[in-house]
Amino acid sequence: MATDTDSSKLPESFSNLSINTQNGESLAEINKPIDSTKYGLPIKEVYRLAYNFYKEKEGKAVHFSYEDKLQLVAFAQQVLHGPLSEAIHKLPTLGTLDVVGKDRRDAWQKLGQLPSEEARAGFVDLLSRLCPLFVAYVEAHRTEMREKEKRLKQEEEKRLLEQQESIKKDQEQKLMQEQLDREEVIKRQIQQALNQQTYDQFRKYADQQYPGDPEKQGALIRQLQEQHYIQYMQQLHAAQREIKSIEPSEKWDKVQSKIATDENANSENEEVALMAPSMWTRPDMEVFKHAVSQADGEGVVRVGHGETVTVRVPTHPHGTRLFWEFATDHFDIGTVFFLEFNRFSWQMKY
């Protein structure tokens, strides 16, 4: 066994330890407090990396002298068990020929009461001095940790984003379902109101079509009620679109300007007030049909199947409304109004 200094001549005090490494550095120099910022990691983490590096690389990629290995093992024993004087009773007795074991305990004993934190720092510092490759090893570990943290952060951000999108989607679906439920309630209310108004009329018609067959009568009534509801909603939507379209616009301004010009030609002080058209279904349809069937004169016009009739109605200069009432059993009548005011006219269809 070759050593630079005879271990039997070393002082007992760690502060006076004068063992030199192969590079000529004293143990006191090796044991200087390590700069934890050098590696950018806690000393415990750096020591763990250093110890694993030593166990994996020693004798393979890296070769240490006998004295260096004694000192590294001494630091490791100090970290694991504490001072030799406190751990000696737990250790097995060395054999007479166990020279290596005796040298290791001698090196360990020279560390005295060195705290475990300083023992870790001494191990790391000595290893980094003996093997510069260890610094690159730590840097590779730090890079791997940063990549792992970055990947975990990205995965967490992705998870949170997916969670937010899922919550948003659930809320949208909930609002959509609530809207559908409200529309369904309104639909049932409208259908119920319309069915109450038209039931007697539809029942009489079904009785005429299928006398003595309640099943077919019921099916026909339900069919007529559904058709009536669809037509009612179409009329309602058309009226809503028409109301929305009655807003100030360039086209409407031109219409008003034309009306004003025509009226000013007849009277400088008169103005024409136009009201939006409206349409509704009377609940007492049978009463209305009976009254019309009994009436005579020019106020009643009967239109047969496939016929087209034009009715010209003179109006009063100060009139604001024109009432037109019609009745049909099959809701298949088409009505076109041509409202004429002097040289201006337009067409409204229902």
Protein Blocks (a to p, Z undefined) as FASTA:
>chain_A
ZZfbdfklpcfblklpcbdcfkopafklmmpccdfklnopafklmmmmmmmmmmmmgopl
pccdfklmmmmmmmmmmmmnopfklmmmmpccddfklmmlmmmmmmmmmnmmacfklmmm
mmmmmmmmmmmmlmmmmmmmmmmmmmmmmmmmmmmmmmmmmmmmmmmmmmmmmmmmmmmm
mmmmmmmmmmmmmmmmmmmmmmmmmmmmmghilklmmmmmmmmmmmmmmmmmmmmmmmmm
mmmmmccdfklmmmmmmmmmmmmmmomkbccddddddddddfklmlmmmmmmmpgcjkbc
cddehiacdddddddfkbcbdcdddddfklpaccdddddehjbccdddZZ
